[in-house]
Amino acid sequence: MSLAAVLLTAGPICIVAGGTIALNIRGSAQTLARRAADNRQRAMHARGDLGPAPLVASAGVYRYLATATALCGLVLTLGGLLEIA
């Protein structure tokens, strides 16, 4: 399998996945933040700590990381196109 095929496969996947969260399509960033908070709360309850779970990452953090992922996907796609030429 050539490097161009790998880059042209991974790049668009990163662009779509990162863009979906970065643009908060269907509330995906808020869903990730809620899911992380629920997981933290379950872990705290499993340890016996019944206090409120601390907020570690907000939806803005997930949107920022997804933007970086989408931009990296763009770089991978452009690298794959340059590899073909």
N, CA, C and O atoms as a GROMACS GRO file, in nm:
protein
  340
    1MET      N    1   0.085  -0.117   0.000
    1MET     CA    2   0.000   0.000   0.000
    1MET      C    3   0.090   0.123   0.000
    1MET      O    4   0.182   0.133   0.080
    2SER      N    5   0.062   0.214  -0.088
    2SER     CA    6   0.147   0.332  -0.099
    2SER      C    7   0.113   0.434   0.009
    2SER      O    8   0.004   0.434   0.066
    3LEU      N    9   0.209   0.521   0.033
    3LEU     CA   10   0.191   0.626   0.132
    3LEU      C   11   0.079   0.721   0.091
    3LEU      O   12   0.006   0.770   0.177
    4ALA      N   13   0.065   0.748  -0.037
    4ALA     CA   14  -0.039   0.838  -0.085
    4ALA      C   15  -0.178   0.783  -0.051
    4ALA      O   16  -0.266   0.859  -0.012
    5ALA      N   17  -0.196   0.653  -0.067
    5ALA     CA   18  -0.326   0.594  -0.036
    5ALA      C   19  -0.359   0.606   0.113
    5ALA      O   20  -0.473   0.633   0.150
    6VAL      N   21  -0.258   0.586   0.196
    6VAL     CA   22  -0.279   0.598   0.340
    6VAL      C   23  -0.314   0.742   0.377
    6VAL      O   24  -0.408   0.766   0.453
    7LEU      N   25  -0.238   0.836   0.323
    7LEU     CA   26  -0.263   0.977   0.354
    7LEU      C   27  -0.398   1.024   0.301
    7LEU      O   28  -0.467   1.101   0.367
    8LEU      N   29  -0.434   0.978   0.182
    8LEU     CA   30  -0.562   1.018   0.124
    8LEU      C   31  -0.681   0.947   0.189
    8LEU      O   32  -0.795   0.987   0.168
    9THR      N   33  -0.655   0.845   0.267
    9THR     CA   34  -0.762   0.782   0.344
    9THR      C   35  -0.773   0.846   0.482
    9THR      O   36  -0.883   0.878   0.527
   10ALA      N   37  -0.660   0.864   0.549
   10ALA     CA   38  -0.661   0.918   0.685
   10ALA      C   39  -0.698   1.066   0.688
   10ALA      O   40  -0.765   1.112   0.781
   11GLY      N   41  -0.655   1.141   0.588
   11GLY     CA   42  -0.682   1.285   0.584
   11GLY      C   43  -0.830   1.320   0.585
   11GLY      O   44  -0.874   1.393   0.673
   12PRO      N   45  -0.907   1.270   0.489
   12PRO     CA   46  -1.050   1.303   0.490
   12PRO      C   47  -1.125   1.251   0.612
   12PRO      O   48  -1.222   1.313   0.657
   13ILE      N   49  -1.081   1.137   0.667
   13ILE     CA   50  -1.145   1.087   0.789
   13ILE      C   51  -1.124   1.186   0.903
   13ILE      O   52  -1.216   1.216   0.978
   14CYS      N   53  -1.001   1.237   0.916
   14CYS     CA   54  -0.972   1.336   1.020
   14CYS      C   55  -1.047   1.466   0.996
   14CYS      O   56  -1.095   1.529   1.091
   15ILE      N   57  -1.058   1.507   0.871
   15ILE     CA   58  -1.130   1.631   0.839
   15ILE      C   59  -1.277   1.618   0.877
   15ILE      O   60  -1.333   1.708   0.940
   16VAL      N   61  -1.339   1.507   0.841
   16VAL     CA   62  -1.482   1.489   0.870
   16VAL      C   63  -1.506   1.474   1.020
   16VAL      O   64  -1.596   1.537   1.075
   17ALA      N   65  -1.427   1.391   1.086
   17ALA     CA   66  -1.446   1.369   1.230
   17ALA      C   67  -1.418   1.497   1.308
   17ALA      O   68  -1.496   1.534   1.396
   18GLY      N   69  -1.308   1.564   1.277
   18GLY     CA   70  -1.275   1.688   1.347
   18GLY      C   71  -1.373   1.800   1.315
   18GLY      O   72  -1.411   1.877   1.403
   19GLY      N   73  -1.414   1.809   1.190
   19GLY     CA   74  -1.507   1.913   1.151
   19GLY      C   75  -1.644   1.896   1.215
   19GLY      O   76  -1.710   1.994   1.248
   20THR      N   77  -1.686   1.773   1.231
   20THR     CA   78  -1.815   1.746   1.294
   20THR      C   79  -1.817   1.797   1.438
   20THR      O   80  -1.915   1.858   1.481
   21ILE      N   81  -1.711   1.773   1.511
   21ILE     CA   82  -1.706   1.817   1.650
   21ILE      C   83  -1.674   1.967   1.658
   21ILE      O   84  -1.732   2.038   1.740
   22ALA      N   85  -1.582   2.015   1.574
   22ALA     CA   86  -1.543   2.156   1.579
   22ALA      C   87  -1.660   2.248   1.545
   22ALA      O   88  -1.676   2.354   1.605
   23LEU      N   89  -1.741   2.207   1.449
   23LEU     CA   90  -1.857   2.288   1.412
   23LEU      C   91  -1.979   2.254   1.497
   23LEU      O   92  -2.086   2.311   1.478
   24ASN      N   93  -1.962   2.162   1.590
   24ASN     CA   94  -2.065   2.122   1.686
   24ASN      C   95  -2.194   2.078   1.617
   24ASN      O   96  -2.304   2.118   1.655
   25ILE      N   97  -2.178   1.995   1.514
   25ILE     CA   98  -2.292   1.944   1.440
   25ILE      C   99  -2.370   1.849   1.530
   25ILE      O  100  -2.313   1.755   1.585
   26ARG      N  101  -2.498   1.874   1.544
   26ARG     CA  102  -2.590   1.796   1.628
   26ARG      C  103  -2.545   1.791   1.774
   26ARG      O  104  -2.571   1.693   1.843
   27GLY      N  105  -2.477   1.896   1.821
   27GLY     CA  106  -2.438   1.904   1.961
   27GLY      C  107  -2.331   1.805   2.002
   27GLY      O  108  -2.328   1.762   2.117
   28SER      N  109  -2.243   1.769   1.910
   28SER     CA  110  -2.144   1.666   1.939
   28SER      C  111  -2.044   1.708   2.046
   28SER      O  112  -2.003   1.625   2.127
   29ALA      N  113  -2.005   1.835   2.050
   29ALA     CA  114  -1.909   1.880   2.151
   29ALA      C  115  -1.972   1.875   2.290
   29ALA      O  116  -1.908   1.833   2.386
   30GLN      N  117  -2.098   1.919   2.302
   30GLN     CA  118  -2.166   1.913   2.432
   30GLN      C  119  -2.186   1.767   2.475
   30GLN      O  120  -2.177   1.736   2.594
   31THR      N  121  -2.214   1.680   2.379
   31THR     CA  122  -2.233   1.538   2.411
   31THR      C  123  -2.104   1.478   2.466
   31THR      O  124  -2.106   1.402   2.562
   32LEU      N  125  -1.990   1.512   2.403
   32LEU     CA  126  -1.861   1.461   2.453
   32LEU      C  127  -1.833   1.513   2.593
   32LEU      O  128  -1.784   1.439   2.678
   33ALA      N  129  -1.863   1.640   2.620
   33ALA     CA  130  -1.840   1.698   2.752
   33ALA      C  131  -1.928   1.631   2.856
   33ALA      O  132  -1.882   1.600   2.966
   34ARG      N  133  -2.056   1.608   2.823
   34ARG     CA  134  -2.147   1.540   2.916
   34ARG      C  135  -2.102   1.396   2.942
   34ARG      O  136  -2.108   1.348   3.055
   35ARG      N  137  -2.059   1.329   2.836
   35ARG     CA  138  -2.015   1.190   2.851
   35ARG      C  139  -1.892   1.181   2.941
   35ARG      O  140  -1.883   1.092   3.025
   36ALA      N  141  -1.797   1.273   2.923
   36ALA     CA  142  -1.677   1.274   3.007
   36ALA      C  143  -1.713   1.302   3.153
   36ALA      O  144  -1.658   1.239   3.244
   37ALA      N  145  -1.805   1.395   3.175
   37ALA     CA  146  -1.847   1.424   3.313
   37ALA      C  147  -1.917   1.305   3.376
   37ALA      O  148  -1.894   1.274   3.492
   38ASP      N  149  -2.002   1.237   3.299
   38ASP     CA  150  -2.070   1.117   3.351
   38ASP      C  151  -1.970   1.007   3.385
   38ASP      O  152  -1.982   0.941   3.487
   39ASN      N  153  -1.870   0.989   3.299
   39ASN     CA  154  -1.768   0.887   3.325
   39ASN      C  155  -1.687   0.920   3.450
   39ASN      O  156  -1.656   0.831   3.530
   40ARG      N  157  -1.654   1.048   3.468
   40ARG     CA  158  -1.580   1.089   3.589
   40ARG      C  159  -1.665   1.064   3.714
   40ARG      O  160  -1.615   1.017   3.816
   41GLN      N  161  -1.795   1.096   3.704
   41GLN     CA  162  -1.882   1.077   3.818
   41GLN      C  163  -1.897   0.928   3.852
   41GLN      O  164  -1.898   0.891   3.969
   42ARG      N  165  -1.908   0.843   3.750
   42ARG     CA  166  -1.916   0.699   3.775
   42ARG      C  167  -1.788   0.647   3.840
   42ARG      O  168  -1.793   0.564   3.931
   43ALA      N  169  -1.674   0.696   3.793
   43ALA     CA  170  -1.547   0.653   3.853
   43ALA      C  171  -1.537   0.698   3.998
   43ALA      O  172  -1.486   0.625   4.083
   44MET      N  173  -1.584   0.819   4.027
   44MET     CA  174  -1.581   0.868   4.165
   44MET      C  175  -1.673   0.786   4.253
   44MET      O  176  -1.638   0.754   4.367
   45HIS      N  177  -1.791   0.751   4.203
   45HIS     CA  178  -1.883   0.669   4.281
   45HIS      C  179  -1.826   0.529   4.305
   45HIS      O  180  -1.848   0.470   4.411
   46ALA      N  181  -1.755   0.476   4.206
   46ALA     CA  182  -1.694   0.344   4.223
   46ALA      C  183  -1.586   0.347   4.331
   46ALA      O  184  -1.564   0.247   4.400
   47ARG      N  185  -1.519   0.461   4.346
   47ARG     CA  186  -1.417   0.475   4.451
   47ARG      C  187  -1.479   0.505   4.587
   47ARG      O  188  -1.411   0.497   4.689
   48GLY      N  189  -1.608   0.540   4.589
   48GLY     CA  190  -1.674   0.572   4.715
   48GLY      C  191  -1.681   0.721   4.742
   48GLY      O  192  -1.729   0.761   4.848
   49ASP      N  193  -1.636   0.804   4.651
   49ASP     CA  194  -1.643   0.949   4.667
   49ASP      C  195  -1.778   0.996   4.614
   49ASP      O  196  -1.804   0.984   4.494
   50LEU      N  197  -1.863   1.049   4.700
   50LEU     CA  198  -1.998   1.087   4.659
   50LEU      C  199  -2.012   1.236   4.632
   50LEU      O  200  -2.124   1.284   4.615
   51GLY      N  201  -1.904   1.309   4.627
   51GLY     CA  202  -1.909   1.452   4.598
   51GLY      C  203  -1.930   1.478   4.449
   51GLY      O  204  -1.932   1.385   4.368
   52PRO      N  205  -1.945   1.606   4.413
   52PRO     CA  206  -1.965   1.638   4.272
   52PRO      C  207  -1.836   1.617   4.192
   52PRO      O  208  -1.725   1.638   4.243
   53ALA      N  209  -1.852   1.575   4.069
   53ALA     CA  210  -1.736   1.552   3.982
   53ALA      C  211  -1.680   1.685   3.934
   53ALA      O  212  -1.757   1.773   3.895
   54PRO      N  213  -1.549   1.702   3.937
   54PRO     CA  214  -1.490   1.828   3.888
   54PRO      C  215  -1.499   1.838   3.737
   54PRO      O  216  -1.491   1.736   3.667
   55LEU      N  217  -1.516   1.959   3.686
   55LEU     CA  218  -1.520   1.982   3.541
   55LEU      C  219  -1.377   1.991   3.490
   55LEU      O  220  -1.302   2.082   3.527
   56VAL      N  221  -1.339   1.898   3.405
   56VAL     CA  222  -1.202   1.894   3.354
   56VAL      C  223  -1.195   1.955   3.215
   56VAL      O  224  -1.110   2.040   3.189
   57ALA      N  225  -1.282   1.912   3.127
   57ALA     CA  226  -1.280   1.962   2.989
   57ALA      C  227  -1.420   2.005   2.949
   57ALA      O  228  -1.516   1.928   2.960
   58SER      N  229  -1.432   2.129   2.902
   58SER     CA  230  -1.561   2.179   2.858
   58SER      C  231  -1.578   2.150   2.709
   58SER      O  232  -1.489   2.095   2.644
   59ALA      N  233  -1.693   2.186   2.657
   59ALA     CA  234  -1.719   2.166   2.515
   59ALA      C  235  -1.623   2.250   2.430
   59ALA      O  236  -1.588   2.210   2.320
   60GLY      N  237  -1.581   2.364   2.481
   60GLY     CA  238  -1.486   2.448   2.408
   60GLY      C  239  -1.352   2.380   2.388
   60GLY      O  240  -1.289   2.396   2.283
   61VAL      N  241  -1.309   2.305   2.488
   61VAL     CA  242  -1.183   2.232   2.476
   61VAL      C  243  -1.194   2.125   2.367
   61VAL      O  244  -1.103   2.108   2.286
   62TYR      N  245  -1.307   2.054   2.365
   62TYR     CA  246  -1.326   1.952   2.262
   62TYR      C  247  -1.333   2.016   2.123
   62TYR      O  248  -1.282   1.959   2.026
   63ARG      N  249  -1.395   2.133   2.112
   63ARG     CA  250  -1.403   2.200   1.982
   63ARG      C  251  -1.264   2.246   1.937
   63ARG      O  252  -1.232   2.239   1.818
   64TYR      N  253  -1.182   2.293   2.030
   64TYR     CA  254  -1.046   2.336   1.997
   64TYR      C  255  -0.962   2.217   1.949
   64TYR      O  256  -0.893   2.226   1.847
   65LEU      N  257  -0.969   2.105   2.021
   65LEU     CA  258  -0.893   1.986   1.982
   65LEU      C  259  -0.942   1.931   1.848
   65LEU      O  260  -0.862   1.882   1.768
   66ALA      N  261  -1.072   1.937   1.825
   66ALA     CA  262  -1.127   1.890   1.698
   66ALA      C  263  -1.084   1.979   1.582
   66ALA      O  264  -1.063   1.930   1.471
   67THR      N  265  -1.072   2.109   1.607
   67THR     CA  266  -1.022   2.200   1.503
   67THR      C  267  -0.879   2.164   1.466
   67THR      O  268  -0.844   2.161   1.348
   68ALA      N  269  -0.797   2.135   1.566
   68ALA     CA  270  -0.660   2.094   1.539
   68ALA      C  271  -0.657   1.962   1.461
   68ALA      O  272  -0.574   1.945   1.372
   69THR      N  273  -0.745   1.870   1.494
   69THR     CA  274  -0.753   1.743   1.423
   69THR      C  275  -0.793   1.763   1.278
   69THR      O  276  -0.736   1.701   1.188
   70ALA      N  277  -0.890   1.850   1.254
   70ALA     CA  278  -0.935   1.877   1.118
   70ALA      C  279  -0.823   1.943   1.036
   70ALA      O  280  -0.805   1.911   0.919
   71LEU      N  281  -0.750   2.034   1.097
   71LEU     CA  282  -0.639   2.099   1.025
   71LEU      C  283  -0.528   1.999   0.995
   71LEU      O  284  -0.467   2.004   0.887
   72CYS      N  285  -0.500   1.909   1.088
   72CYS     CA  286  -0.401   1.805   1.062
   72CYS      C  287  -0.449   1.711   0.951
   72CYS      O  288  -0.368   1.664   0.870
   73GLY      N  289  -0.578   1.684   0.945
   73GLY     CA  290  -0.633   1.604   0.837
   73GLY      C  291  -0.617   1.672   0.703
   73GLY      O  292  -0.593   1.606   0.602
   74LEU      N  293  -0.630   1.804   0.701
   74LEU     CA  294  -0.609   1.879   0.578
   74LEU      C  295  -0.464   1.868   0.533
   74LEU      O  296  -0.436   1.854   0.414
   75VAL      N  297  -0.372   1.875   0.628
   75VAL     CA  298  -0.230   1.860   0.595
   75VAL      C  299  -0.202   1.720   0.541
   75VAL      O  300  -0.126   1.705   0.444
   76LEU      N  301  -0.262   1.618   0.602
   76LEU     CA  302  -0.243   1.481   0.554
   76LEU      C  303  -0.297   1.466   0.412
   76LEU      O  304  -0.234   1.401   0.328
   77THR      N  305  -0.412   1.524   0.386
   77THR     CA  306  -0.472   1.514   0.252
   77THR      C  307  -0.384   1.585   0.149
   77THR      O  308  -0.360   1.531   0.040
   78LEU      N  309  -0.337   1.703   0.182
   78LEU     CA  310  -0.249   1.775   0.088
   78LEU      C  311  -0.118   1.700   0.068
   78LEU      O  312  -0.064   1.698  -0.043
   79GLY      N  313  -0.066   1.637   0.173
   79GLY     CA  314   0.054   1.555   0.158
   79GLY      C  315   0.030   1.436   0.067
   79GLY      O  316   0.117   1.399  -0.012
   80GLY      N  317  -0.087   1.375   0.078
   80GLY     CA  318  -0.120   1.264  -0.011
   80GLY      C  319  -0.132   1.308  -0.155
   80GLY      O  320  -0.091   1.236  -0.246
   81LEU      N  321  -0.189   1.426  -0.176
   81LEU     CA  322  -0.200   1.478  -0.314
   81LEU      C  323  -0.063   1.512  -0.371
   81LEU      O  324  -0.038   1.492  -0.489
   82LEU      N  325   0.025   1.563  -0.287
   82LEU     CA  326   0.162   1.593  -0.335
   82LEU      C  327   0.240   1.465  -0.362
   82LEU      O  328   0.326   1.462  -0.450
   83GLU      N  329   0.210   1.360  -0.288
   83GLU     CA  330   0.277   1.232  -0.308
   83GLU      C  331   0.240   1.170  -0.443
   83GLU      O  332   0.321   1.104  -0.507
   84ILE      N  333   0.115   1.193  -0.485
   84ILE     CA  334   0.069   1.140  -0.613
   84ILE      C  335   0.140   1.209  -0.729
   84ILE      O  336   0.180   1.146  -0.826
   85ALA      N  337   0.154   1.342  -0.716
   85ALA     CA  338   0.211   1.420  -0.827
   85ALA      C  339   0.358   1.396  -0.847
   85ALA      O  340   0.419   1.455  -0.936
   0.00000   0.00000   0.00000
